[in-house]
Amino acid sequence: MFWFLVLLVIAGVVAYRYRAQLMAKILGQPQSRIERRLNQRKR
């Protein structure tokens, strides 16, 4: 159970770090467009 939680946390960190690349593959859009949307300031 402990190792499962450790792997889950590691997978979450990796997914957050590479979120633009992952979203680009899933959505089929250019990575630069997704990076611009992620880097926009929240209003």
Number of C-alpha atoms within 10 A of each C-alpha: 5 7 8 9 10 11 11 12 12 12 12 12 12 11 14 11 11 10 17 20 16 15 16 16 12 9 10 9 12 13 16 12 11 17 15 11 10 12 8 8 7 5 3
